[in-house]
């Protein structure tokens, strides 16, 4: 083999190795999709206070939106595309997973319970919030536990996990409630405030937001008893470890630096737009634990 042939073979091997290395370093999945499109698509909710909702200027704001903004910055840095565009896509509870699956959006910036059932079709970021299924009642009502609701009318939102959880507790503890099913959370709370029910069972943070926005917040209280705790995560596509790693790395870094806690205080313990209502919802023990020990466990 002459010198020219040896040199040619060496060049071929070098080119192959370089191409393989470049391929290995090239982003795949969602990151590749974002890079090629020149934009990242965020799904947002319209009325999920304080996670993702519209302010008086119809701009999506909230705790989850702020977290997603940090993730967008991380994606820009990872792809070395500072001019990457952000596209906002309104979503609903019923459309968020299909829109992730079909590629319309890249991440859900809103409250989403991380369940084992949902994990079959989508992935979740590390936990960003932990809610509890509790009940709101009149401040002076003699109701401290779910057992105290036996024989009483209780408002529940159709399709919510609260229905099955309350039923399971009632069977286990041998009591019955008179369930009033309504189409949405506002109607469920209205049933309580107009005296048609004695309690409304739902995620505690949603109850807190309804109370804060009511004419007389001091008239209501949330009981301490809980049917179940539910971790929230940002929904992303399943089978995309590269993008999930970037999302989780960003969130965990915020938790370790204290930025996550500052954003939480901004949205949960201080006045928020558009009416400067304060939810007065300090970080709970389960969420403090999730921040101290980041994880993406579902229920």
C-alpha positions, 0 to 999 in steps of 0.5 A, spaced: 500 500 500 503 506 497 503 512 501 497 516 497 493 510 498 494 510 506 493 517 506 486 516 503 484 511 507 486 515 513 482 521 511 476 516 510 476 514 517 477 521 520 471 523 516 467 517 518 469 519 525 468 526 525 461 525 522 459 520 527 461 524 533 457 530 530 451 525 529 452 523 536 452 531 538 446 533 534 440 534 538 434 529 536 427 528 538 423 535 540 430 539 540 431 537 533 424 539 531 425 545 535 431 547 531 429 545 525 422 549 526 426 555 529 421 555 534 418 552 541 411 551 542 408 552 549 401 550 550 398 554 555 391 554 559 386 560 560 383 560 567 388 555 571 390 560 576 395 561 578 399 556 574 397 558 567 391 564 565 390 570 561 391 577 564 387 583 563 391 584 556 389 577 554 397 575 555 398 568 558 401 569 565 402 564 571 407 560 575 408 554 570 409 560 564 415 563 568 418 556 569 417 554 561 420 561 560 426 559 564 426 552 560 425 556 553 432 560 555 435 553 556 433 550 550 436 557 546 442 556 550 443 548 548 441 549 541 445 556 540 439 559 537 438 566 541 433 568 536 429 562 537 421 564 537 416 562 542 409 560 539 403 560 544 398 555 543 391 555 547 389 548 550 384 545 555 384 539 559 382 534 554 386 537 548 393 537 552 395 530 551 393 529 544 396 536 542 403 533 545 402 527 542 401 529 535 407 535 535 402 541 535 406 543 542 412 541 545 411 542 552 404 543 557 405 550 561 400 548 566 397 544 572 397 537 570 397 531 575 402 526 574 398 519 574 401 512 572 395 512 567 398 518 563 405 516 563 403 510 558 402 516 553 406 522 555 412 524 560 412 528 566 418 533 568 420 533 575 414 535 580 413 542 580 407 542 585 403 537 590 396 538 591 391 535 595 384 533 594 380 537 600 374 540 601 372 547 602 366 549 607 363 555 610 368 557 615 363 556 621 361 549 619 362 543 623 366 539 618 373 537 619 373 530 616 370 527 610 366 523 614 363 529 617 360 530 610 355 523 611 348 525 609 350 532 606 350 535 599 357 535 596 358 539 589 363 535 585 365 537 578 364 532 572 370 528 570 374 530 576 378 525 580 375 527 586 368 523 585 372 516 585 376 518 591 370 521 595 366 514 593 372 510 595 373 514 602 365 513 603 365 506 602 371 505 606 368 509 612 361 507 611 358 513 610 354 516 604 354 523 601 349 527 596 353 528 590 351 534 586 355 534 579 356 540 575 360 542 569 365 546 571 369 548 578 365 555 578 359 552 578 361 547 583 363 553 588 357 557 586 353 551 588 356 551 595 356 559 596 348 559 594 347 553 599 345 548 595 351 544 597 355 544 604 362 542 601 366 542 594 371 537 593 377 539 589 384 540 588 386 545 594 390 550 590 384 550 585 379 551 591 384 557 594 384 560 588 376 560 588 376 563 595 381 568 594 376 571 588 370 570 591 366 577 594 367 574 602 374 570 602 373 570 610 367 566 609 370 560 607 375 555 609 379 548 606 379 542 611 385 539 613 383 532 611 385 530 604 383 524 600 390 524 596 396 528 594 397 529 587 404 531 584 403 536 578 409 536 572 410 539 566 407 534 560 412 533 554 413 527 549 414 520 551 420 517 549 424 523 549 430 522 554 434 528 551 429 533 552 426 531 558 433 531 561 434 538 559 427 540 562 429 537 569 436 539 569 433 546 568 428 545 574 432 542 579 437 548 578 432 553 579 430 549 586 437 548 588 438 556 587 432 558 590 429 561 584 424 556 584 422 558 591 422 565 589 417 564 583 412 560 588 412 566 593 410 571 587 404 567 585 402 563 591 403 568 597 403 575 594 398 579 590 397 577 582 394 580 576 389 582 574 385 583 580 391 583 585 388 577 589 393 574 594 391 566 594 395 566 601 397 559 599 404 557 602 408 552 600 406 545 603 410 540 606 409 535 600 412 540 596 417 542 600 420 535 600 419 535 592 423 541 592 428 538 596 428 531 593 426 532 586 423 526 582 417 525 577 413 520 581 406 519 579 400 516 582 
